[in-house]
Amino acid sequence: MSFNISKQRLYASLLVLGAGFLFFRTIMMLSQGALDVLVLWASALLIAEMLLDAAWLLSSVRWWITNDKNKDRIPLRLGAAAVLFHAVRVLVFVLGRIGPWIDFDVRPVHRALHAARWNWEGVYFAAIMSALSVIGVVIIWIFRRRAKKRSLINNQRRN
């Protein structure tokens, strides 16, 4: 039994998986009442991330359907933007659990309940996963730049 999957479909599938995960987590936060708990600007960050995740998911599905190598720019850029945006939101979350900024992202009436909900393992896990995602974006960016340079050098040699 042989599976003949193109690289484009594999890459698009991985992007769909990543976008789906972030979109699912954002929807879960919204369904658990995050808009009631978070201050207005933090709620706006959450909504903006959800919209960015949805755009990334839809563009990745479109790339998977078309299976065209030339259609990878938009999903990759949206994915990088979504991961970086998510990292900023996680940074706000982590800063809101430590130091002099405890619960600056939470409405005052919800601070006691919100502080009791989170343990340090959850905070560390969110920070580590976000940092790994940013590292992944940087690695992919470096590989794509190198591939682009090799392609330009090869085209110049042919001409």
Buried (B, 14 or more C-beta within 10 A) or exposed (E): EEEEEEEBBEBBBEBBEBBBEBBEBBEEBBEEEBBEBBBEEBBEBBEEBBEBBBBBBBBBBBBBEEEEEEBBEBBBEBBBBBBBBBBEBBBBBBBBBEEEEEBEBBBEEBBEEBEEEEEEEEBEEBBEEBEEBBEBBEEBEEEEEEEEEEEEEEEEEEE
